[in-house]
């Protein structure tokens, strides 16, 4: 995979803070992002909590 198109998504964790800091790397496509000034936020599966959590873009 090309490194310049990868972005790092970091988990906020659940209400108790479990699963915080878990990382996903996804490919970035400018056409999929609706507002370029906002950070990308996706729901991904967290294996530590066994639930889907919000992951936000981190530099």
N, C-alpha and C positions, 0 to 999 in steps of 0.2 A: 504494500500500500504506500502511496505517496504521503510523505510526512507533512507536507504543507496543507493538505486538505483534511487532516485529522483535527478534531477538537476533543477536549477533555471534559467529560460531564462528571460532576461530583454530587454525591447524595447528601441531602440535608438530614436524613435519618427520620425515624418515626417520632411519635409524641414523647417517648421516653429517651430519645437520643440514640437508640440502637441502630446500627447500620450507617452511622454518620461517617463520611469520608470515603465510602466505597466509590470506585472509579469505573467508568465506561469510556471507551474511546470509540467515536463514530466518525464517519466521513461527513464532511461539510459540503453543502451545496447551496450557493447563494440564492438560487431560484426557489428553494423550499422555504426560506426564511421570509416571513411576511413583513416584518419591521426590522430593518438592519440595525437600528439603534438599540434594540432590546437584546438581552442574552437569550440563547436558545434554552428551552426547558422541555424535557421529555419525561414521560413515565416509563421506568424500566424496572425489571425484576431484580430484587435484592435477595440473594441467597441466604444472607445472615438472618434476615427477618422473615423470609419466605413470603413476602408481599411485594406489590408494586409500589414504588416510591418515586417522588419527584427528583429528577437530576437536573442541575443547572450548569450552564457553560462556565468554565473556569479557564483563565489564561495560563 
